């Protein structure tokens, strides 16, 4: 039976208290919310901390979905289940419901959080791909106040983020623009597994039906969740259609860096990156047009 190394347990009742405890213990401490990623890593002795700071009591403070004019703000303690069940969120950003339906299982979705998913910084993590696709910004709070970073700056490498030792992620912000929609697809070996490859796409159309902007985010195809900026440049001003989607798929496949492993060969993953980009763009366009999917 695998068990973690000995550690001390603290419980924080507010963001301010959590920051104080993190400041006191430094890099010997780690926050725990759902714990579905952290605890298994500790059991395998891949991560060892002297202190775990339980922040589940912060759900009242950081568990929210605020739909505002031009922006959606989601607290870091918002559970997967809450993201899945929010009709208001699904109406504005349907990519969230697509992704939440294929994340793990009900046990994980009932306890796991948005903030925990992003801070784990696993290259195969679903919500990291969603946030990259939606051009999200992350609010980080520390003893010196609040700062806001982009997703590109938030993820610094596998299992490494911009959150410092005495800081915590408190909120994620998503811009909302008219004329757009989004979608997400994932290939996995079995239900609830980490992605072999996954893709999110967001697209915006003008009154003539032409693409004004597009974004694609891929997971499990490199050391970080991959945004593909070349897609936007290639698609702006074009009319949606199979030729357009194929061009975007080719760009995605050429600009990711998968490796061969037990989930599949690099060649197979590039094929999936191409195909899932095409599929998600097709679905996002249909949704933006108000068509049945």
C-alpha positions as CSV (number, residue, x, y, z in Angstrom):
1,X,0.0,0.0,0.0
2,X,1.4,3.4,-1.0
3,X,1.2,6.2,1.5
4,X,2.5,9.8,1.4
5,X,5.5,10.9,3.5
6,X,4.4,12.4,6.9
7,X,3.0,16.0,6.7
8,X,1.3,18.5,8.9
9,X,-2.3,19.6,8.1
10,X,-3.7,23.1,8.3
11,X,-7.1,24.5,7.3
12,X,-7.6,28.0,6.0
13,X,-10.9,29.8,6.4
14,X,-10.2,32.7,4.0
15,X,-7.9,33.7,1.1
16,X,-6.0,36.0,3.5
17,X,-5.4,33.1,6.0
18,X,-4.3,30.8,3.2
19,X,-1.7,33.4,2.0
20,X,-0.5,33.9,5.6
21,X,0.1,30.1,6.0
22,X,1.8,29.9,2.6
23,X,4.0,32.8,3.5
24,X,4.9,31.1,6.8
25,X,5.8,27.7,5.4
26,X,7.2,28.7,2.0
27,X,7.9,26.0,-0.5
28,X,7.4,23.3,2.1
29,X,3.6,23.8,1.8
30,X,1.0,23.1,-0.9
31,X,-2.7,24.0,-1.1
32,X,-5.2,21.1,-1.4
33,X,-8.8,21.4,-2.6
34,X,-10.1,18.3,-4.5
35,X,-6.7,16.6,-4.1
36,X,-7.3,14.1,-7.0
37,X,-4.0,15.0,-8.6
38,X,-1.9,16.0,-5.6
39,X,-2.6,13.1,-3.3
40,X,-1.7,10.3,-5.8
41,X,1.5,12.1,-6.6
42,X,2.3,12.3,-2.9
43,X,1.5,8.6,-2.5
44,X,4.0,7.8,-5.2
45,X,6.6,10.1,-3.5
46,X,6.7,12.2,-6.7
47,X,5.7,15.2,-4.6
48,X,6.6,15.7,-0.9
49,X,5.5,18.6,1.2
50,X,5.8,19.1,5.0
51,X,2.5,21.0,5.1
52,X,-0.9,20.7,3.3
53,X,-3.2,23.6,3.6
54,X,-6.9,22.6,3.1
55,X,-8.8,25.4,1.3
56,X,-12.2,23.6,0.9
57,X,-13.8,26.2,3.3
58,X,-12.9,28.8,0.7
59,X,-15.6,27.5,-1.7
60,X,-18.1,30.1,-0.3
61,X,-15.5,32.8,-1.2
62,X,-14.1,31.4,-4.5
63,X,-16.8,29.1,-5.8
64,X,-18.8,31.2,-8.3
65,X,-19.6,31.9,-11.9
66,X,-20.3,35.5,-12.6
67,X,-21.6,36.3,-16.1
68,X,-20.9,40.0,-16.7
69,X,-21.2,42.2,-19.8
70,X,-18.3,41.2,-22.0
71,X,-16.7,38.9,-19.5
72,X,-17.2,35.8,-17.4
73,X,-15.4,35.4,-14.0
74,X,-15.1,32.0,-12.4
75,X,-13.7,31.5,-8.9
76,X,-10.8,29.1,-8.6
77,X,-12.8,26.9,-6.1
78,X,-15.6,26.3,-8.5
79,X,-16.2,22.6,-8.8
80,X,-16.2,20.7,-12.1
81,X,-19.8,19.7,-11.4
82,X,-20.8,23.3,-11.1
83,X,-19.1,24.2,-14.4
84,X,-20.9,21.3,-16.1
85,X,-24.4,22.2,-14.7
86,X,-24.3,25.9,-15.3
87,X,-26.7,26.6,-18.2
88,X,-25.7,30.3,-18.2
89,X,-22.0,29.3,-18.7
90,X,-22.9,26.7,-21.4
91,X,-24.9,29.3,-23.3
92,X,-22.0,31.8,-23.4
93,X,-19.1,29.3,-23.6
94,X,-20.3,25.9,-24.7
95,X,-16.7,24.6,-24.8
96,X,-16.9,24.2,-21.0
97,X,-19.8,21.8,-21.0
98,X,-18.2,19.8,-23.8
99,X,-15.0,19.4,-21.8
100,X,-16.6,18.8,-18.4
101,X,-18.6,15.9,-19.8
102,X,-15.4,14.0,-20.6
103,X,-13.4,14.9,-17.5
104,X,-12.8,11.9,-15.2
105,X,-15.9,10.6,-13.4
106,X,-18.6,11.9,-11.1
107,X,-16.5,11.5,-8.0
108,X,-13.7,13.7,-9.4
109,X,-16.2,16.2,-10.8
110,X,-17.9,16.6,-7.5
111,X,-14.6,17.6,-5.7
112,X,-12.1,18.7,-8.3
113,X,-11.9,22.5,-9.0
114,X,-11.0,24.8,-11.9
115,X,-8.1,26.2,-9.9
116,X,-6.7,22.8,-9.0
117,X,-6.9,21.7,-12.6
118,X,-5.0,24.8,-13.9
119,X,-2.4,24.7,-11.1
120,X,-1.6,21.0,-11.7
121,X,-0.4,22.2,-15.1
122,X,-0.5,18.7,-16.6
123,X,0.1,19.0,-20.4
124,X,-2.9,16.6,-20.9
125,X,-5.3,18.5,-18.7
126,X,-8.7,19.4,-20.3
127,X,-9.5,22.8,-18.7
128,X,-6.1,24.1,-19.4
129,X,-6.9,23.6,-23.1
130,X,-10.3,25.2,-22.6
131,X,-8.7,28.3,-21.0
132,X,-6.1,28.6,-23.7
133,X,-8.7,28.4,-26.4
134,X,-10.8,31.1,-24.7
135,X,-7.8,33.5,-24.1
136,X,-8.4,33.4,-20.4
137,X,-6.6,35.5,-17.8
138,X,-5.6,34.2,-14.3
139,X,-5.8,36.3,-11.1
140,X,-3.1,35.5,-8.7
141,X,-3.2,36.9,-5.1
142,X,-0.2,37.1,-2.8
143,X,1.0,39.1,0.2
144,X,1.8,42.0,-2.1
145,X,-1.6,42.1,-3.7
146,X,-3.2,40.9,-6.9
147,X,-1.8,40.4,-10.4
148,X,-3.3,39.2,-13.6
149,X,-1.5,37.0,-16.1
150,X,-2.4,35.4,-19.5
151,X,-2.6,31.6,-19.9
152,X,0.6,31.8,-21.9
153,X,2.4,33.3,-18.9
154,X,0.6,31.2,-16.4
155,X,1.9,27.8,-17.6
156,X,5.7,27.8,-17.5
157,X,6.2,24.1,-18.1
158,X,5.0,20.7,-17.1
159,X,3.6,20.9,-13.6
160,X,5.0,24.5,-13.2
161,X,3.0,27.7,-13.1
162,X,3.4,31.4,-12.4
163,X,1.9,31.0,-8.9
164,X,4.7,31.7,-6.4
165,X,5.3,30.1,-3.0
166,X,3.2,32.6,-1.1
167,X,0.5,33.1,-3.7
168,X,-2.7,31.4,-4.9
169,X,-4.9,31.4,-8.0
170,X,-8.2,33.0,-7.0
171,X,-10.1,33.6,-10.3
172,X,-10.1,33.0,-14.0
173,X,-11.5,35.6,-16.4
174,X,-12.9,35.0,-19.9
175,X,-13.6,37.6,-22.5
176,X,-17.0,37.2,-24.2
177,X,-17.6,38.7,-27.7
178,X,-20.7,38.7,-29.9
179,X,-21.0,36.5,-32.9
180,X,-18.9,33.7,-31.5
181,X,-19.1,30.1,-30.1
182,X,-16.8,27.3,-29.1
183,X,-16.4,23.5,-28.9
184,X,-14.2,20.8,-27.4
185,X,-13.4,17.2,-28.4
186,X,-11.1,14.6,-26.8
187,X,-9.8,11.2,-27.8
188,X,-9.0,9.0,-24.8
189,X,-8.2,5.3,-24.4
190,X,-11.1,4.8,-22.0
191,X,-13.8,6.9,-20.5
192,X,-12.5,9.4,-18.0
193,X,-8.8,8.9,-18.9
194,X,-6.2,11.6,-19.7
195,X,-6.4,12.7,-23.3
196,X,-4.5,11.1,-26.0
197,X,-5.1,14.4,-27.7
198,X,-7.8,17.0,-27.2
199,X,-8.7,20.2,-28.9
200,X,-10.8,23.3,-28.2
201,X,-11.8,25.8,-30.8
202,X,-13.5,29.2,-30.6
203,X,-14.6,31.2,-33.6
204,X,-16.3,34.5,-34.3
205,X,-18.3,35.5,-37.4
206,X,-19.4,38.8,-38.8
207,X,-22.7,39.7,-40.3
208,X,-21.8,38.3,-43.7
209,X,-20.8,35.0,-42.2
210,X,-17.0,35.5,-42.6
211,X,-14.6,34.5,-39.8
212,X,-13.3,37.6,-37.9
213,X,-11.2,35.6,-35.4
214,X,-10.5,32.0,-34.4
215,X,-8.5,30.3,-31.6
216,X,-7.5,26.7,-31.2
217,X,-6.0,25.1,-28.0
218,X,-4.5,21.6,-27.9
219,X,-3.6,19.3,-25.0
220,X,-1.3,16.3,-24.8
221,X,0.8,17.3,-27.8
222,X,3.8,18.9,-26.0
223,X,5.2,20.1,-22.7
224,X,2.5,22.7,-22.3
225,X,-1.1,23.2,-23.4
226,X,-0.6,24.6,-26.9
227,X,-2.3,27.6,-28.4
228,X,-2.0,27.7,-32.2
229,X,-1.8,31.5,-33.1
230,X,-1.3,30.7,-36.8
231,X,-4.9,29.5,-37.0
232,X,-6.3,33.0,-36.4
233,X,-4.1,34.6,-39.1
234,X,-5.0,31.9,-41.7
235,X,-8.8,32.0,-41.0
236,X,-9.6,35.7,-40.7
237,X,-11.7,37.0,-43.6
238,X,-12.4,33.5,-44.9
239,X,-15.8,31.8,-45.3
240,X,-16.3,28.8,-43.1
241,X,-16.2,25.5,-44.9
242,X,-14.4,22.2,-45.1
243,X,-11.4,23.7,-47.0
244,X,-11.0,26.3,-44.3
245,X,-11.2,23.7,-41.5
246,X,-8.7,21.5,-43.3
247,X,-6.3,24.4,-43.5
248,X,-6.6,25.1,-39.8
249,X,-6.1,21.4,-39.0
250,X,-2.9,21.3,-41.1
251,X,-1.6,24.3,-39.2
252,X,-2.4,22.7,-35.8
253,X,-0.7,19.5,-36.8
254,X,2.4,21.3,-38.0
255,X,2.7,23.5,-34.9
256,X,2.5,20.9,-32.1
257,X,5.2,18.7,-30.7
258,X,3.8,15.3,-29.5
259,X,6.0,12.5,-28.5
260,X,5.4,8.7,-28.8
261,X,4.4,7.0,-25.7
262,X,2.0,4.3,-24.4
263,X,-1.0,6.4,-25.6
264,X,0.2,6.5,-29.2
265,X,2.8,7.5,-31.7
266,X,3.7,11.1,-32.4
267,X,2.4,10.6,-36.0
268,X,-0.9,9.4,-34.6
269,X,-1.2,12.3,-32.3
270,X,-0.5,14.8,-35.1
271,X,-3.3,13.1,-37.1
272,X,-5.6,13.6,-34.1
273,X,-4.5,17.2,-33.7
274,X,-5.5,17.8,-37.3
275,X,-8.8,16.0,-37.2
276,X,-10.0,17.3,-33.8
277,X,-9.1,20.9,-34.9
278,X,-11.3,20.4,-38.0
279,X,-14.2,18.9,-35.9
280,X,-14.2,21.5,-33.2
281,X,-14.1,24.4,-35.7
282,X,-17.0,22.9,-37.6
283,X,-19.0,22.5,-34.4
284,X,-18.1,26.0,-33.2
285,X,-19.2,27.6,-36.5
286,X,-22.5,25.7,-36.5
287,X,-23.2,26.9,-33.0
288,X,-22.2,30.5,-33.9
289,X,-24.8,30.3,-36.7
290,X,-27.4,29.0,-34.3
291,X,-27.6,25.6,-36.1
292,X,-28.4,22.3,-34.5
293,X,-25.3,20.3,-33.7
